[in-house]
Amino acid sequence: MTFAIRRAVVIGSGTMGGGIAAHFANARVPVYLLDISQKIVTASLERLRKSKPPAFFTAETAELVTIGSLDEHEAWIREGDWIIEAIVEELQPKRDLVARIDRLRKPDSIVSSNTSGLPISQIAGNASAGFKSHFLGTHFFNPPRYMKLLEVIPTPETDPKIIAFVRDFAERRLGKGVVICKDTPNFIANRMASISGAMLLDFVLERGYTIEETDAIAGPLIGRPKTAAFRLQDLVGLDVSSSVARNLYDLIPNDPKREVLRSPRIEKLRKQQMDRGRLGDKSGQGFYKKGGKSIETLDLQTGEYRERREPEIPSLAEANKIKSLPQRLHFVLQQDDKAGALARHVVYNSLAYAAQRIPEITDDIANVDRAMRWGFSHEMGPFELWDALGIRATADAMKKHGVHVPAWVLEKQSFYPSLTKATLRVVRENKGASLIDIGDAVLQLEFHTKMNTLDDDVRSMMVQSVEELGKGGWVGMVIGNDGADFCVGANLDVAPTLSRRDGEPAESRLHVGVQAMQDALMAIRFCSKPIVAAPFGRTLGGGAEVAMAASRLVAAAETYMGQVEVGVGLVPAAGGCKELIRRVVSSAISQTPNADPLPFVQNVLQTIGMAKVSSSAAEARELGFLTGADRIVMNRDHLMAEAKEEVLEMAAHGYSAPAREKNCYAAGRDVLAALKAGIYVMQQGAYMSEYDALISSRLASILCGGDLSAGQWVDEQFFLDREREVFVALCREPKTLDRIQFMLANGKPLRN
């Protein structure tokens, strides 16, 4: 049987149910969202529409969610291809709802119960045989849109074809990293995190660590997220973590580590905090408390808040200079101080516990590693980390510190002996970028500067990549990388050069430098071979310009794209203004003769002038950064493969470069006058500073093509010349230089 998800039904509109429904809508699957009353589900949908960060890719996406009350609209269940129950985390209510779904569902529909740890087989214990074969557990992590991990928990009765389909659909359409779990308490990620977290907390309370010391050690230093230990508790909520610990204790009677869940030290601290209403972020105070612009920290000795204190552990500064996690951990684990002691306790006990739970929670160690990376943002899973540190040496160190190592581990030379990373041929490279042969006659241009910023080396490699493509033998190229962000823009460390006010030579150098970047991107745009950009994460300023220069974009769903140059007192100068005029204004004018260009130019002015950054690739399309021909990929892990496939497909269909023609509409002075009038009103109303108004006016001049007597069609170079002139002029302004220096020093914009 072939399965297809044409409509989903989510029952339960709370935090998880609502978030799951929103993400199915993000995947363009229509959803019925049901709850016990229309009032409850209406409030839930409204909360989702206003949520920050956004639950929906765009405001329009919410229209795919239809709400109703379960009693009045239970017939909707029959329409669902995938029915997800996400009601209260209690066994009997879920069993009662399953019986109702069993009665109403169509025979081939898939049903899942979303839970963070309840036994899946018991939830459907009394259901029909047909229901059981189509039933499994799902554990979406919160928030469902942003958290990669989806634990899928089949029962012995689940049809293997259902398991395979759900895994494939969740990976491709929902963008999830799927881990198949055994039906054991708290499954994999929460089981590991609950025990490891309790072991950490008990240790720091026993040894007298401060909150600041703990979070400085138990975060990125050892490969964990910035939330570390106590910040994570505040994020989750002390009431929630306490409930999870109580429930898990009763469910794992044969786990020798369960006693740490009821540590007297932890119980005392929880009671003290909860009695005073200090639940974490939800109550405004937990282990941290926001006081105006400052953040106070709980003193674990007195139970009162105080000013934050920097940890006085000298080895932390030295360790944080080491980029590689395994090398950094080798250093930290050898330290005879608080950092070394806590790192040894956390790392050694976490590794041991992961090994001790095999094969109870899973037969595949890779599932544990993926669950911890995808569910809790660990840089490496426990077995990956153990491999990197050395199995035998680490096991010996663990035993020396009294940590039991299972015998099966000692038989291993490596946990991943067959995992070898394919070596790709580097065609050209310099300090800032590489040109790589990724097979099938396709090249990949990869940046590797800090945050993938643009500099002269990157620009040079862009030019060389187009030259290489022209040699023959290559069919096309992908621009992309495996970093945290595609590209955050130009390298602002050039500020000292810009600040030299020694007259024409500096200005001349700026003209030359800006034109060189423009020429590099125009070479990409008009290359005779297809070039596909694969943006993801932050794609800002020059990063957006690089992406828009490509023949096509294959963007990750979580792409945050925008022209943010005004934040440092500048304007886009490598084609950003030109491309948005071409995509938004020119497209509208060509499709609708005699259309008024003002509203379209106004939209572009707002997008650039307000430094709008899309909250998704779908919203980037609404803003004009993506065209209708560009594609969006839900799963970031598939992005590069999809971009490469797009290159091959474009080449197979006889790609040819766009013609150099007058394809950009310059609206002229009448539209410019209208825009400047609006800017004046905004400035007079104190919505922008005088300098913001100056930048906006110069930006408007670019977008309208200057003081043209009437609207007319011009070539792309016309707009590039306007961009360059304004950019160089703004670089000479003291307030722009102040903005650049402030951004470099503080990481946020200055509004002067």
N, C-alpha and C positions, 0 to 999 in steps of 0.2 A: 504493500500500500504506500502511496505517495502522500506525504503530509504537507500541508501548507497553512500558514497562519495568516488568514485574511481578516480576522477580528479576534481581539483578546477580551476577556472579561476578568476584571480584578474585583474581588469582594473584600471590603475593608479599606476605608479611605484614610487611615491614619498615616503616620510618617512614612512607614514602609510601603503600604498599599498605594498611597497617593504617588509616591516617588516612582514606584514600579510602573504605574499607569502612565505617568508623564514620560518615562523613558521608552515605553512601547510606542507612544505617540511620536517621540523623537525619531524612532525607526520607521515612521510613516505607517504604523499599524493602528487602525481605528480601535478605540477601547471603550467598553462600557465599564464605568466605575460605580460600584454599588456599595451601600452601607445601610444601616438599620433605619435611617431616616433621611429624608431629602434635605433637611436642615444641616445635618452633619456633613453630608457629602458636598453640599453647596459651599459650606465654609472651608472644606478641605481643598476644593478646586480653587477657590479664591486665594487661599494660602499658597498654593502651588504657583499661581500666576504671579504672586508678589515675592516669591522666595529669593533670597540672596545667599549663595550664588544661584542663578536661575535653574529651575528644574527642567524647563522647556528650552529647546534650542532657539525658538523664536516665539513671539507672542501668538502668531498665527497657528503654531503647532498645537496649542491648547484646544483649538477647535476640533481636534480629532478625538477628544475625550467627551463622552456623553455620560451624564450622571443620572442616577436614579436610586430609589429606595428598594431594598431587597424584596420586601413583601409585595410592593406594587409592580415591580418590573422583573420578577424572578424568571419570567419567560425568556428574557434576554440571555439567560445562561445557555439556552439551546443554540444560540447563534455563535457561541464562542468556539474557536478552534484551539485556543489555549486558555484554560480557566485557572486563575491563580487565587487561592484563598490566602488572605493576609490579615486575618482578624487577630484578636487578643492571643497572647502567648500562653494559652491554657489548653490542656489536652481535650477535655470534654466538649467545650464549645466548638473546637475544630472538628471533632468527631461528628457532632450533630450537624454541622454545616456540610461535611463530606456526604452524609446520608442524603441531604437535600440535593446536593449537586448530582449525586449518583442517580437520583430519580429524574432529574431534569435534563441532563446533558445529552448531546447527540453521541452515538456510539463511537465515532472515531476521534472525538475531542481528547486533547491532552489535559490532564489536571495536575496541578502541583500545589503543595502546601508550603507556604513560605514561613520558615521558622529558623531561629538561630540555634536550636539545640534539642527540640522535642523529638522523641522517637517517631520516625516517619511510619514505620510498619504498624505502630499502634494507632496512628491517626486514621488509617484506612482499614483497620482490622476487621470491621464488620461490613465492608463494602462488597459489591458484587465482583465476580471474577473478571468481567469485562472492564470494570472500573479499575481494579488493581493492576491490570496489565498496561493501562494507560496513565498510571499514577506514579509520581515520584516527589521527592522533596527538593525545594530550592531554597538557598540562603543567599539572597541579594544583600550586599553590604550597603550601608547608609553613608552618603546619599546615593541612591541607585544609579543616577546619571554619571557620577564621577568616580565611584569606586569600581575598580576593574574586576575584582574577584566575584565569581558566582560559583558557589558550591552546589553541586547537583548530587542528590542522594537517592539512588534507586533502591527499591526493595527487591527481594528475591523473585517477586511476581512481575516486576516491570519488564515489559517487552524490550529486548535489546535494541530493536529498531527505534523505539521511542527515545531511549537514552542517546542513541547516535544522532537522531534528528534534533533533539533539544540542544545537545552540545554544539552541533553545527549552526543552528539558528542563532543561539546565544552568542557565538563567536562572530559570525558574519554580520548579522542584522543588529544585534544589541551591542556589539563591540566588547564583549566580555572575555575575560580569561577564565575558562571553565576548569574546575577541579572536580573529579568524580570522587565522592567520599563514601566510606562505609557508614552504616546507620548506627553510629556510636555517639554518646553524649557530647554535645557542642561541636560535633564533626571534627574538622582539622584545625582551622585557623583560631577559632575561639577557645578550643581546648588547649592549644599550645599557648596562646596569649594569656589565658586566665591563670594557668599554673606558673608560667614564667614571670608574669607580672606580680603575682603574689610572692614568689620567691625573692624578687627584687625588692619589693616594698618591705617585707619582713627584715631583710638584711640591712637596709638603710635605717630602719627604725631601731634595730638592735645596736648598730654601730654609731649612731648619732650623726648621720649625714644631714646636712641642710637640704632644703628643697632645691636651692640653686646648684649645689654641688651635684646632687643626684641627676638633675636634668641636663647639666653640662656634660656629664659622663655617659648617661644612658640614652643619648640622642645620636646625632650624626657621627660623633666620635667613634662609636662602635657599630655604625651602619644602620642605625635606627632613625626614624623621622624626627623632626625638630620638636614634635610634641613630647618626645621622650617618655617620662614616667608620670609625673604629677600633672603636667599640662594635658596629657592624654586622659587622665582621670577626670579633670575638669571638663574636657570636651565630651566624654561619654556620659558623665553624670554619676555621682557617687551612689545614688539610689539604684541606678541601673547596674553598675558593676557589683554592688553588694548583692543584689537579687541574683545575678548570674552566678556569683560565687556560692551562695546558699544552695541554689538549685543543682549546680554541678557537683557539689560535695556529696549529695545524696545519690547521685546517678553513677558515681564511680567508686563503689565500695572496695574494689580490688586494686585501685591505684594507690601505691604507697605515698605518692606525693600529695594526695588530696588534703592531708592535715594542715598544709600551709594555708589553705583557704580559710581555716578557722584559727589562724594565729592570734593569740591574745593581744599582741601588739597591734595588729591590723584591726581587730574587732574594736579595741579601745579607741583608736583614731577615727574609725568610721562612725562610731556612736557619738563621739565628741563633735564631729563635723555635722552629722545629720541632725542631731538634737538642736543645733544652732542654725539650721536651715542652710548650711553651706554645701550645696549640692554640686556646685561647679558653674559653668557658663549659664545654665538655665536659671539659676537663682542670683546671678551677678557676683557671686563669690564662692570660692572653693578653696583650693590650695593657693590660688592666686586671686587677688582682688584688684579691680581697676578703680583707681582713685583719680578722676580727672584725666590728665595726660600721662600720669605715672601708674605703674603697676606695683602693688604691694604684695609681699610674700608671707605666707603663714610661717610663723616660728614654731617648729614641731616640739620645742621644749616648753614654751609658755602657752601655746594655743592661741596666740594673738598675732595680728598682722603687723608687719614692720616694713621699712624701706628695703628694696631689693639690694642684696650684697653680692658683689662679684666673687666667685670662688677663688680662694687663695691656694691653688694647686699648680705649681710651676710647670709640671709636665704637660698640662693641658695645652698651653700655647705651643710648645714644641711639637706635640702630637698632631695638632691641627694643621701644621705646615705640611704634613705627609698626605699626599693626594690619594694614593692607593689604599683601599680599605685593608687588605691583608697586611700590607707593610705597616700601616698605622696601628693595627691591632697587635702585631708582633711587638711593636714598641711599647704600647700601653700595657700589655699583659706582663711585661717585664718590670714595670715600675713598682717600687716599694713605697707607695703612697696611697692615698684614698682612691685615686683614679685607677691604679692597678688593681687594688683589692676589689672594688666594685665591678670592674670589667671582668676580672677572673670569675667572680661569683656569677655574674649574669651570663657571660659567654659559655663557660664550662657547663653550668647547670642546664642552660637552654639546649646545648648540643646533646647532652646526655639524655634529657627528657625526650627530645625528638627521636633519638635512637631507641629509647625504651618503649615508645608507643608504636613501633613497627613490630608486627603487622596489625596491631589492634585497630588503628584508625585508617590505615591504608597499607596496601602491599607495595606501593610505588613511592620511593623517597622523593621523587620529583614533585609529587603532589604536595608534600609538606613544604618544599622550597617555594613552589609557586604560590601556595596559600599565604605564606608569610610575606612574600614580596608583593603580591597583588592585594592582599587584604589588609596588611599593616605597614606597607611601604618600607619594608626592610630592604636594604641595598642588596643583600644576598640572603638566600635561605640558609637554614642551619647546616645542611649537608654540603651545599656549595661552599659555605664558609669553612667548614671542617676540611674539605678538600684543599682549599686555598692555603690554609694554615699548615697543612700536613697532617694526615690522619694519625700516624704513629707518634709523632712528636707531641701533638696536642693531647692524644689519649694518655701518654705518659705524664704530661703536666696535670691533666685532670685527676689521675689516680694519686699523684703527689699531693693534691689539695683535697683529697678525700671524696672525690666525685666518682661514682660507679659508672664504668663504661661497659655496655653489653658485650658479650663475647663475640657476637657476629660482626661487630665493628672491627675488632682486632684482626679478623681474617681478610680485611679489605686493604688493598693497596690504594684504591681510589673508589669513590662512590660513583664517578662518571668516567669509567675507563675508556669507553668508546667515543666520548664526546671530544671531537677535534674541530677546531674552528677552521673553516675553509679559508685558505689564503688567496686573496684576490690580487690580481696583478695591478700594480700602480703604474700608470702610463706616464703621468707627470705629477710633480708635487713641489710645493715650497712650504715655507713656515706657516702660512695661513690656510692652505687648502690643498686638496689632492684630487687628481683625476684618475678614476679607477675603472678597470674593465670588469663589469659585473656579468659578463656572459651574453651570448646571443647577439654579439656586435653592438651592445649597448654600453655606453659610458655612464659613470656617476660622478658628478661634481660634488665634493663633500667639503664643507668648511670645518675647520677645527681651531679657530681662534676662541678666546674666552667668550662664552655665550653666543658663539658664531657671529660675532660682529664683523662688519665690513671694514677692510683696510686695504692698503695698496697691494698686499700679497694676494688677497682674495680677488681683488679687481683684476690683477695680472693673470690669475688662473682662469678667470672667466674668459678673458681674451684668448688665452692659450687653448682652452677647451673648444671654443668655436673653430679655432685654427685646426685643431686635431680632428674635429668632426669633418672638416672640409677635405681632409686628405683622401677620403674614400675608405671603404671597408667597414665603416661604422654606419649604423642605421639611425641612431639618435642618442639622446642623453637624458638622464634624470638629474635634477638638482635636489639633493636631500641629504639627511644625516641621521644618526641615531642619538643625538644629544637630547637635552631636556627641552630645548626650544629650537625652532627652525633658524631664526635669526632675529636678534633684538634691535638691529639697525646699525648705524655707523659707529665706529669706535670714537667715543667722545674725548679720548685722551689726546686728540689733536688740538684741544683747547689752547694749550700754551702757544702753539703756532698761530692760531687765530687771534690771540690777544696781542700779537706784535703790531703795534700801530706805527709802523715805520714807512707808511706811504705805499706807493704803487707796487713795489716788488712783492709784498705779502699778498696784495689784492690780485696781482697777476698769477701768483702761485695757486690761489684759490680757484680762479677761473680755469686754470689748466687742470687742476685736480678734479673739479666738479665735472668738467667736460669729459675727462677721461672715464669717469664712472658712467656718465650718460652714454658715451660711445660703447662701453663694454656691454651695457644692458640693451642698447639698440642692436648690437651684434647678435645677442641672444634672440632678440625679438625677430630679426629678419634672417636668421640662420636658415639655410636650405634644408636642414634636417630637423625633425621634430624634437623639441626640448620640453620636457614635462617637469614642472616644479611640484614638489611634494611637501607643502607646508604643514606644520603642526605646532601646537603650543603657541608661544608668543612669536608672532610674525609681524614685527613692528618697523615703522619707518622704512629704512632701506631694505629690510627684509621683505616687506610688502611689495616694494618696487621690484625686487628680484623676482618674486613670485609672479607678478603681473607681466613681467617681460617675457615669460615663457610662452610657448605655443599653447599650452593647456595646463591647468592645475588639477592635480589629484590630491585633495586636501583631507587631512584627518578631521573627523567630526569635531574634535576638541581643538579647533584652531582659533586663536585670538588675534585677529588681524586689524591693524589700524595705522594711519599716518599720524604719528604723535610728535612730530618735529616742533610744533608750536610750543610744546612744554619747555623747550630749551631756546625759545626765541627765534626759531628758524621755520622754513617751509620745506616741503618735499622738493628735491632738486635733481633726482635721478629718474624722473618720469612719473612720479606719483600723481602730481596734478594732471599731467597730460593723460595718463591712463584713465583716471576717473572721469575726466571730460570726455574721453573717447567712449568709455563704456556706459556712462550714465546720460550725459547731455547729448552727445553726437548720435548715439543709438536712438534716443527718443525723437530727436529732430528728423532723422532720416526715415523713421517709421511713420511719423505724423507730420506731413508738410504743413507749414504755417503755424506750427505749435509755438506757444510762448516759451522761450528758453529759460525765463527767469526762475520758475520753481525748480527746475532741474539743476541749474547752476547753484541755486540757493542750497539745495540738498548737499551738493558736493562741498560748498563752503562750510556748511555745518559739520559735515563728516571730518574734514581736515581741520577746520578752525576750532572745533570743540575736542579735537584729538579723540574721536570716537574709536573705541576698540570693540570689535565684535565679541560676543560671548559664545560664539560657535561658528563653525564654517557656514552653517545655514544662514546665520545673521550676516556673515561677511558677504554672502551672495546678495542679500537684501540691500546692503550698503554699496554694492557695485564692485567689490573686490574680486568676486567670482562671477563668471558668466554662466549662462544656461548650459553651455557645452562642458563646463568643468564638472568634475565628479567629487563626491564626498564619500569617504571610507569610514565606516564606524569603528573598525578595530585598528588601532595604531600599529599593531604588530604586522598587519597585512599591507601597510601603506606603501613601502618600497616595492614590494612585488606587484602591487596593483599599478603603481606608476610606471614600472618597467613594462608591464603588459600593455599599458596605454601607448607607450612609445612604439612598441612593436606593431600594435594595431594601426596606429596612424601611418607608420611607414608602409605597412602592407596595403593600405588604401591610397597610396600615392601622394603623400603629403607634399605640399609645396609652400614656400614661404609667402607671407602676405605681401601684397603689392605696396610699394612706397607711393602713396597718393595723398590727396587732400581729404583726409577722413576725420578731421577734428573740427568741431564747430566752435568758432570764437564769437561770443554773443555781442561784443562791442560795448560802446560807452554808455548807451541807455541802460542796459542791464547793470553795468558797473555803477552807475549813479544810484540805481535803486538799492543795490547791495550796500553801498557806502552810507546811504541814508539809514538803512536798518542797523548798520554797525554803530552809527552815531547815536541812535536811540538807545541801543544796548549799553553803550558807554555812559551816556547821560543818566541812565537808570541804575547805574552802579553794578551792572551785570558783568562788566569787564573793566580792566584797568586801561589807562590811556595807552600803555604800551601794547596791551593785547589788541586794542582798537587799531593801532598802527600796523601791527602784524596782519590782522584780519583784512585791513584795507589793501595792503600790498598783495596778500593772497588773492583777494577778489580781483585785483588787477591782472594777475596771472590767469585766473580762471576765465576772465572775459576777453583775454587777448589784448589787454591794454586799451588805448583810447581810439579804437576803430570806430569810424563813423557809422557803420552798420554791421550787422552780423554777417559772417562769411566763413566759408570752408577754407581751412589752412592745413598744411602738413604737420606731422608730429614734431619736427624740428623747431617749428615756430613756437610751440609751447615750451619745449625744452630750453630754448634761448631765454624765454621770459622767466622760467624757473631759476636758471643759473644767475641771471642778473639780480633778481630779488634776493636770492640766497647769499650771494657775495656781499651785497649791500648790507644785509642784516648781520653778517659776520663782523662788520665794522662797528656795529652799535654796542656801546658799553653795557646796556641792559641785557643784550643777548649774551655777551661774554659772562656777565654775572650769573645768568641762568644756567649756562653750561657749567661753570665752576661750582655752582650750588648743587646741581644734579650729580656731578662727580663726587662731591664731598658728602652728600646726604642721601642720594638715591631717590629723591623725590623732586618734583618741579617747584620752582620759585615763581610766584606771581608778583612781579614788581611793576 
